[in-house]
Amino acid sequence: MKDLLIYRLPKEKSPQMKRGAFSVLKAGEKPQGFVVSDFLHERTYSFTETAAVDSIAEFHYSQVIPTVISRRDYQIEAQAFLNSFPLLGVEKGVYSRVKQTPFRGEKALELFHELEATYPNAFCYLISSAEFGTWIGATPELLMNQQGMVCKTVALAGTHGENEAHDWTPKELEEHAFVVDAIKETLERNACVEIEASGPYVVQAGPVQHLKTDFQALLTRPNAWSIALDLHPTPAVCGTPRKNAMEAIATREMHDRELYTGFIGLFEEGNTNLFVNLRCAQLFADKAFLYVGGGFTVDSVPDLEWEETEHKAETLLRAMKRIHSGT
């Protein structure tokens, strides 16, 4: 059974649907075409097309079931995560969890089409391989767009529910500022020039709102792949300082993030569209596991962060419910 790749870029009308094979990119190798990585890009997979998608949808399912924790356990572990910040020197860290929900894996293709119809401004995808199982998502976060020598990226951090009307809190503004500063430093470190930042402003991303700042810069050499690897993982999905936040995550998170918060999309020097893999789920024959997280600073309250993850899970849950109800 061949691997499956289906994706649709933001604002495009028609998805690309392909059969082929995902393989692990060798160290130091630059991809050409579709690529997806795990959280720390320790394993990056490139796709080689061999055939068009046939009418029979067959999916690979992982043999490993993700770890799901209760709300009470989340509160305990998230508080311990927060308590580790002074010891580890963390200013911001992203703590995530996995949410399980019933879902018939055979309906994955229907779910993809529901997501692309519902979220026209998101990067939507469905991928299936013996390498990593079956994953689906609709991510709002651009990691890198490159056209010629012009490079674009975004800071997307700070979250409200879709109907929350209160002002952005100092915690949320600080959380966003960490990402803005890290991106600017990364672009400068990689010899980008004419760096422009526009924001922050509020964007709607399905059932949540985010603060967003747009960046544009000029490359001085063809190093887009190196910049993408340096940008990722950003403080929006990891934390700052990066190594310190990674240590806190590795110590307290109860699950392997796998492809969640990795990068995904298309890379070609001079024509690149890479995204951060958010609002995603791993699908099995009779269930789905949604990966959701939130940014923690010293002012965070674990119970409020849990609620934020519940809001983020609705991006996929609402679409799944519509598929199952037939509406």
N, C-alpha and C positions, 0 to 999 in steps of 0.2 A: 504494500500500500504506500503510495507516494505521499509526501508531505503536502500540506495545503497552505496557500497564502492568498488572502483576500484583504485588500485595503482600499481606502478612499481618502485622498488628501482633503484638507479643509476647503470648503466652497466648490469642490469639483462635483460634477453631476453623476459620473459613472465610476463604479469601483473597478479595480484591477483584480482578476481572479486567475490564479495560476496553480499548477501542480509541479512538483520538483523535489528538491532535497535541501534541508538545512544542514550546514556543516560548521564545525567550530573553526573560527578564524585563527590562523597561526599568529603567534606573538610577533609584533612588528609589521604584520601584513595589513595593508589598507584595503577595505572592501570596495566592491563595485556593484551597486544595486541595493537591494533590500537587506537590512541588517537589524538585528535585535540583540540586546545584551542583558545580562543580569545586573543586579543593583550596583555592584562594584566593578563592572565590566571585567570580571575575572574570566568569564566565558561569554564570548561574542559570537553570534551565529550569522552567517551569510547565507543567502538563498540562491540556488541555481535552478532556473526553470527548465523543465523537460517536457511538459505537456500542458494543454489547456485543461480547465476544470471540467470534469464530466458531470453528468446529471445525478450520479449517486454520491451522496455525501458520506464519507467515512472519516472517522476521527480517531486519533491516537489519544489514549488517556494515561496519565501518569500512574505509576504504581505507588507513589508516595502521597499520603493524605496530609494536607497542611494542618498545623496545630491551631485549634480554636480555643480561646479562653473566655471565661464568663466576665460579665461586667465587674463583679467584685474583684476577680483576679486582675483584671485590667487596671482597676483603681490602685491596687496594691503595687503592681509592677510599674505602672506609670509614675507613681509617687516615688518609688525607689529610683527610677530613671532620673527623675527631677532632682532627687537628693544627691545624685552622683555628680551633678554639674560642678559644684565648688571643688570637689576632689579631683575631677578630671580636667578642670579648666574649660568647661563647655559654656558658651554663651547662649546657643540655641541648639536644640536637638529635635529630630523628628522621630516620634514613637508611633509604630503602626501595629495593626492587628488584622486578623482574618475573620470574616463573617461568613457563616455557612447558610445556604438557602436551598430549598428543593429546586431542581431544574432538570429537564430532560435534555441531555447532551445532544440528542438527535435534532433538536430544534436550534442548534447553534447558528445555522445559516439564516434562519428566520430572525433570530435575535440581532445578528449583524445588520440586516436590512432595516430593522426597527431602529437601531442606534444611528445609522447613517441618515435616516429620515428625520429623526428627532434632534440630532446634534449636527447641523450642517457646517458649523464652524470648528468642529473637532476633527482630529485624525482618528478615523475608525478602522479597526482591523479585526481579523480572525485568522489565527495561525494554528497549525496542528502538525506535530512532529513527534516521532519516538524519542527525540532528544529532550523534549520538555513538556510533552502533553499538548493540551488544547487551551489556548488563551484567547480572550476577546476583550476589547476595550474601546473607549471613546475618550481620548485624552485632550484636554484643552491647552496643554503646556508645550510650547515650542522650545526645543533646545537650541537648534541652529537652522536658519535658512541662509543659504549662500547662493548668490547669483553672480557669476564672474568673481570680482574681487570685493563685492559688497556682502557683508555678513550681518545678519540680524539675529537677535535672541531676546528673551523676555525674562523679567523677574515676576513670578506669579506666587505670591505668598500673602497670608492674611485672609481669613475666611469668615463670612457671615452666612446664615441661612438665607434662602431666597426671599423671604418676607420680612427679614429683620431691618428695621429702619433706624436703629440707634447709631450714633457716631462710632467711627473706628477708634478702638481703645489704644492707649499707649503701647500695650503689649503687641497688638496687631501691627501697628505702625513700625515698631522696633523689629518685629519678625520680618517685615517686608524690607526694611532698610538693610538688614544683614545680607539679604540676597542681592540687593542692588549693589552694595559695596563689593561683594565677592565677584560679581560678574565684571564690574569695571576693572578691578585689579587683574582678573584673568585676561581680559582683552588687552590691557596694557602690557602684561607680562609676555604676551605672545606677539608683540610688535604691531598690534593694530593701531591705526591712527584715525583721526577725525571721529572719535567716539562721541556719539550723541545719545542722551537718555531723555525719554519723554514719559512723564508720569510722576507719581502714581495716579491711576484713575480706576474706577470700579467697572468690572466686567461680570456679566452673568454667565455661569458655567453650569447649565442644567439646574439642579436644585440648590446651588450655592452661589454666592458672590465672592469674588476675589479682588484684591488690590493687584494692579498690573503696571509695570513700567517697561516700555519698549526701548531696546537698544539697537543702534545701527553703527557700524564701523567699517573701515576699509582695511583689507588685508594688505600687507606689504610683501608677502610671499605666499605660495600655494600651500598653506599649512592648516586648512580647515579641519582635517581629521584630528590633528594634534590639539587644536583649540577645543573641539568637541569633547575629546577625552579629558582635557583639562577643566572644562566647564562642569563636567559631570563627575560625581553627583553634586548638584548645587546645594546651598543651604536650604532650599525649598523642600528637598526630599531627604537630606542628610543632617545638616546642621553646620555650625561653625564654632571654633576652628574645625576643619573637616576631619582630621585624624582623631581628634579628641571626641567628636560626635560619633564617629564610626565605632570607637571603643565603647562608648555608652550604649549604642544600639546593639552591638554584639553581645554585651553583657546582659541586657535586660529584655530584649525582644525574644518571644517564645517560639518564633517560627523563622523559617528561611524565606526571605523575600523573593527569591528566585527572580522572575522577570519583572516583578513589581518595582517601580522606580528605576528600572534600567532605561536605556534609550531604545527607540524603535523608529524605523522609517527608511528613507532612501539617501544613500551617500554616493556622490560622484563629484570629483573635484571640479568646482565651477557650477555645480547644480545639485544642491543638497537640501533635503527637508528631513530633519531629525526631530523627534519629540521625546518628552519624558513620559514613560509608561505609567500613567495614572488612570483612575477610574476603570480599573481592569478586574478581570476575574479568571480563575482557572476552572475549566469545565470538566465534569466527569459524566458518566452515563446517567446518573440520577440526582446529581447535586452540583452546585457551584460554590466556589470559595472566592469571596470578594475581598480584595486587599485595600485597606483604607488606613490613613494616618493623619497625624496632626503635628504642628510645630509647637514645641515647648520652649518657653523662656522662664525666667525666675518667677514671673507673675502668673504662670499657668495654673489652672485648677483641673486636675485629672477628670473629674466628673463632667466638666464643660467640654473637655477635649473628646470624651466619649461621645457626647451629643454631636460634636462636629463630625466625627467619623460616621455616625448614623446618617447625617445629612448627605455626606459624600457617597455613601453606599446607595442612596436613592437614584443616582445617575443610572445605574444598571438595574436596580430592583424594579423600578417603575416600568422599564422596558420588558423585563422578564414577566412581570405580572400581566402586561398587555398581551404578550405572546401566549401565556397559559390560558388567559380568559378568552382569547380569540377576538379581542377588540383592537 
